[in-house]
Amino acid sequence: MLALDEALNKLAVEAPEKAELVKLRFFCGLTMTEAAAVLGVSQATAERHWSFAKSWLFVELGETGENVELS
């Protein structure tokens, strides 16, 4: 979890909206539709942000040897 927090902080610097989407989905348990509404973006945009964020975090966490599953 510590590695995930550090990775999310890095993502927040580069792409704050994408990091916020991860927090809403992963920690708050919101659906994609709910998270999109909170962020004020379309569901399609939220889906693109989610795909990017998952890939970015996979690479970032892979470098630390951590294995966190984001569904």
NORUR-V632322 format. One record per pair of residues at least 12 apart in sequence whose ideal C-beta (glycine too) atoms are under 10 Angstrom apart, sorted by the first residue. I is the first residue (numbers start at 1). J is the second residue. If there is no record, write none. Layout:
BEGIN
I;J, I;J
END
This chain:
BEGIN
1;66, 1;68, 2;64, 2;66, 3;57, 3;60, 3;61, 3;63, 3;64, 3;65, 3;66, 3;67, 3;68, 4;22, 4;26, 4;27, 4;57, 4;60, 4;61, 4;64, 4;66, 4;68, 4;70, 6;60, 6;61, 6;64, 6;66, 7;19, 7;22, 7;53, 7;56, 7;57, 7;58, 7;59, 7;60, 7;61, 7;63, 7;64, 7;66, 7;68, 8;20, 8;22, 8;23, 8;26, 8;27, 8;53, 8;57, 8;60, 10;56, 10;57, 10;60, 11;23, 11;52, 11;53, 11;56, 11;57, 11;60, 14;56, 15;49, 15;52, 15;53, 15;56, 17;39, 17;40, 17;41, 17;45, 17;46, 17;49, 17;53, 18;39, 18;46, 18;48, 18;49, 18;50, 18;51, 18;52, 18;53, 18;54, 18;56, 18;57, 19;49, 19;53, 19;56, 19;57, 20;35, 20;38, 20;39, 20;49, 20;53, 21;35, 21;36, 21;38, 21;39, 21;41, 21;45, 21;46, 21;47, 21;49, 21;50, 21;52, 21;53, 22;35, 22;49, 22;50, 22;53, 22;54, 22;56, 22;57, 22;70, 23;35, 23;53, 24;36, 24;37, 24;38, 24;39, 24;46, 25;46, 25;50, 25;53, 25;54, 25;70, 25;71, 26;53, 26;54, 26;57, 26;68, 26;69, 26;70, 26;71, 31;43, 31;46, 32;44, 32;46, 32;47, 32;49, 32;50, 33;46, 34;46, 35;49, 35;50, 36;49, 36;50, 50;70, 53;70, 54;69, 54;70, 54;71, 55;70, 57;70, 58;70
END
